[in-house]
Amino acid sequence: MECRKLEITLVSAQNLPNVRNTGRMKVYAKLSLKGDSKTTRKSHVDYESGTNPRWNFVSDYTVSEDTVRRPGVSLVVRLMCKRTLGDRLVGKVKIPVKSLFDMGRMSRKILSYEVAGTPEGRLNLLYSFSETMLVRQPSPGWKTAFEAVGFLVLVGGAMLLLSGESDHDDGDDHRRPSSDEEEEDEVFYDAC
């Protein structure tokens, strides 16, 4: 399967509303593809900059060529305020992956996006796509085995099999994914 590495650098945010009643905001970012928890990455918390956090946080995804060209697949960035009584959403940015690719293989300057849920908040980032690379998919027999005992994740160029036991039995352990779910699995890094 043809894939590309998508590298995202979350540089900073500015003019975020202060969602705390007292004290300085401590902001971090959670980014994912389509909001899928399997793809979530979390930046460090900026304890110093308040409503204008800086991270220079670099994260990458290996995505299929189809994902790069398919409308509807977005990079979702949630800006969060770290709090003792539970973290709070400050705002969200949703960027179609295709629109990034259509602008070119890499950003030549910092791109700034409006943060939804804020009056004037902006998120600043850089991106780059690698050249295409061929990634061999596991054989169908291995896929069946993975479904039985866990799931496959590509991390740093190595495929890892993750498994675990649930503390509860919902009686649905052997549910087969629908055709829609199977199609989505092929979109993200764990299928490349």
SEBAKE-557468 format. One record per residue (C-alpha): residue number from 1; residue in three letters; x negated, y, z. Coordinates in steps of 0.25 Angstrom, whole numbers, always signed. Each point is the difference from the previous one (the first is absolute). Layout:
// residues N
{NUM 'ALA' {X Y Z}};
...
// end
This chain:
// residues 192
{1 'MET' {+0 +0 +0}};
{2 'GLU' {-5 +14 -3}};
{3 'CYS' {-1 +9 +12}};
{4 'ARG' {-6 +13 +4}};
{5 'LYS' {-5 +5 +13}};
{6 'LEU' {+7 +13 +4}};
{7 'GLU' {-8 +8 +10}};
{8 'ILE' {+8 +11 +8}};
{9 'THR' {-7 +11 +9}};
{10 'LEU' {+9 +7 +9}};
{11 'VAL' {-8 +13 +2}};
{12 'SER' {+9 +8 +9}};
{13 'ALA' {+14 +6 +3}};
{14 'GLN' {+4 +14 +2}};
{15 'ASN' {+11 +9 +6}};
{16 'LEU' {+7 -12 +7}};
{17 'PRO' {+11 +3 +10}};
{18 'ASN' {-3 -2 +14}};
{19 'VAL' {+9 -12 +5}};
{20 'ARG' {-6 +1 +14}};
{21 'ASN' {+7 +8 +11}};
{22 'THR' {-14 +1 +7}};
{23 'GLY' {-14 -1 -3}};
{24 'ARG' {-7 -2 -14}};
{25 'MET' {+5 -9 -10}};
{26 'LYS' {-9 -12 -3}};
{27 'VAL' {+3 -5 -14}};
{28 'TYR' {-3 -12 -8}};
{29 'ALA' {+4 -5 -14}};
{30 'LYS' {+6 -14 -3}};
{31 'LEU' {+0 -3 -15}};
{32 'SER' {+6 -12 -8}};
{33 'LEU' {+5 -4 -13}};
{34 'LYS' {+15 +1 -1}};
{35 'GLY' {+0 +1 +15}};
{36 'ASP' {-3 -15 +0}};
{37 'SER' {-6 -3 +14}};
{38 'LYS' {-9 -11 -6}};
{39 'THR' {-8 +12 -7}};
{40 'THR' {+0 +10 +12}};
{41 'ARG' {-13 +6 +4}};
{42 'LYS' {-2 +10 +11}};
{43 'SER' {-9 +12 +1}};
{44 'HIS' {-7 +4 +13}};
{45 'VAL' {+7 +10 +9}};
{46 'ASP' {-5 +15 -2}};
{47 'TYR' {+1 +4 +15}};
{48 'GLU' {-6 +14 -3}};
{49 'SER' {+7 +7 -12}};
{50 'GLY' {+14 +0 +5}};
{51 'THR' {+10 +4 -12}};
{52 'ASN' {-12 +0 -10}};
{53 'PRO' {-6 -14 +2}};
{54 'ARG' {-13 -5 -8}};
{55 'TRP' {-3 -14 -2}};
{56 'ASN' {-8 -3 -13}};
{57 'PHE' {+6 -14 +2}};
{58 'VAL' {-4 -9 -12}};
{59 'SER' {+9 -12 -3}};
{60 'ASP' {+1 -9 -12}};
{61 'TYR' {+10 -10 -6}};
{62 'THR' {-2 -10 -11}};
{63 'VAL' {+12 +1 -9}};
{64 'SER' {+5 -7 -12}};
{65 'GLU' {-1 +7 -14}};
{66 'ASP' {+15 -1 +0}};
{67 'THR' {+1 +7 +13}};
{68 'VAL' {-8 +12 -5}};
{69 'ARG' {+9 +2 -12}};
{70 'ARG' {+13 -4 +6}};
{71 'PRO' {+9 +12 +4}};
{72 'GLY' {+6 -1 +14}};
{73 'VAL' {-12 -5 +7}};
{74 'SER' {-4 +11 +10}};
{75 'LEU' {-11 +3 +10}};
{76 'VAL' {+7 +4 +13}};
{77 'VAL' {-7 +8 +10}};
{78 'ARG' {+6 +2 +14}};
{79 'LEU' {-6 +11 +8}};
{80 'MET' {+2 -4 +15}};
{81 'CYS' {-2 +7 +13}};
{82 'LYS' {-6 -8 +11}};
{83 'ARG' {+8 +1 +13}};
{84 'THR' {+0 -8 +13}};
{85 'LEU' {+15 -3 -1}};
{86 'GLY' {-1 -5 -14}};
{87 'ASP' {-6 +6 -13}};
{88 'ARG' {+9 +10 -8}};
{89 'LEU' {+1 +2 -15}};
{90 'VAL' {-4 +14 -4}};
{91 'GLY' {+3 -2 -15}};
{92 'LYS' {-2 -9 -12}};
{93 'VAL' {-6 +1 -14}};
{94 'LYS' {+4 -10 -11}};
{95 'ILE' {-9 +0 -12}};
{96 'PRO' {+3 -9 -12}};
{97 'VAL' {-13 -8 -4}};
{98 'LYS' {+3 +1 -14}};
{99 'SER' {+0 +16 +1}};
{100 'LEU' {-14 -1 +6}};
{101 'PHE' {-5 -9 -11}};
{102 'ASP' {+6 +8 -11}};
{103 'MET' {-8 +12 +5}};
{104 'GLY' {-13 -7 -2}};
{105 'ARG' {-8 -11 +6}};
{106 'MET' {-5 +9 +11}};
{107 'SER' {+3 +14 +6}};
{108 'ARG' {-10 +10 -3}};
{109 'LYS' {+5 +9 +11}};
{110 'ILE' {+9 -1 +13}};
{111 'LEU' {+14 -2 -3}};
{112 'SER' {+11 +6 +9}};
{113 'TYR' {+14 -6 +2}};
{114 'GLU' {+12 +6 +8}};
{115 'VAL' {+3 -8 +12}};
{116 'ALA' {+15 -3 +1}};
{117 'GLY' {+6 +3 +13}};
{118 'THR' {-8 +13 +2}};
{119 'PRO' {+2 +14 -4}};
{120 'GLU' {-14 +3 -5}};
{121 'GLY' {-8 -13 +3}};
{122 'ARG' {-11 -5 -11}};
{123 'LEU' {-8 -13 -1}};
{124 'ASN' {-13 +1 -7}};
{125 'LEU' {-6 -12 -7}};
{126 'LEU' {-10 -6 -10}};
{127 'TYR' {+2 -13 -8}};
{128 'SER' {-7 -8 -10}};
{129 'PHE' {+3 -13 -8}};
{130 'SER' {-11 -10 -4}};
{131 'GLU' {-1 -6 -14}};
{132 'THR' {+8 -13 -1}};
{133 'MET' {-5 -13 +5}};
{134 'LEU' {+5 -14 -1}};
{135 'VAL' {+4 -6 +13}};
{136 'ARG' {+3 -15 -1}};
{137 'GLN' {+13 -4 +6}};
{138 'PRO' {+1 -13 +9}};
{139 'SER' {+6 -12 -7}};
{140 'PRO' {+15 -2 +2}};
{141 'GLY' {-3 -12 +9}};
{142 'TRP' {-8 +9 +9}};
{143 'LYS' {+12 +11 +0}};
{144 'THR' {+9 -11 +5}};
{145 'ALA' {-10 -4 +11}};
{146 'PHE' {-1 +15 +4}};
{147 'GLU' {+15 +2 +1}};
{148 'ALA' {+1 -12 +9}};
{149 'VAL' {-11 +4 +10}};
{150 'GLY' {-2 +15 -2}};
{151 'PHE' {-3 +11 -10}};
{152 'LEU' {-11 +4 -8}};
{153 'VAL' {-7 +14 +1}};
{154 'LEU' {-12 +6 -8}};
{155 'VAL' {-9 +7 +9}};
{156 'GLY' {-13 +6 -4}};
{157 'GLY' {-1 -9 -12}};
{158 'ALA' {+3 -13 +8}};
{159 'MET' {+13 -8 +1}};
{160 'LEU' {+5 -3 +14}};
{161 'LEU' {+11 -9 +4}};
{162 'LEU' {+8 +6 +12}};
{163 'SER' {+9 -9 +8}};
{164 'GLY' {+6 +0 +13}};
{165 'GLU' {+12 -5 +9}};
{166 'SER' {+12 +8 +3}};
{167 'ASP' {+4 +1 +15}};
{168 'HIS' {+15 -2 -5}};
{169 'ASP' {+7 -9 -9}};
{170 'ASP' {+10 +6 -9}};
{171 'GLY' {+3 -12 -7}};
{172 'ASP' {-5 +6 -13}};
{173 'ASP' {-14 -5 -1}};
{174 'HIS' {+1 -6 -14}};
{175 'ARG' {+7 +11 -7}};
{176 'ARG' {-4 +1 -14}};
{177 'PRO' {-3 +15 -5}};
{178 'SER' {+10 +5 -10}};
{179 'SER' {-5 +3 -14}};
{180 'ASP' {+0 +15 +4}};
{181 'GLU' {-9 -3 +11}};
{182 'GLU' {-9 -9 -8}};
{183 'GLU' {-1 +11 -10}};
{184 'GLU' {-4 +10 +10}};
{185 'ASP' {-11 -9 +6}};
{186 'GLU' {-7 +0 -14}};
{187 'VAL' {-1 +16 +1}};
{188 'PHE' {-9 +1 +12}};
{189 'TYR' {-14 -3 +4}};
{190 'ASP' {+3 -14 +6}};
{191 'ALA' {+4 -5 -14}};
{192 'CYS' {-13 +5 -7}};
// end
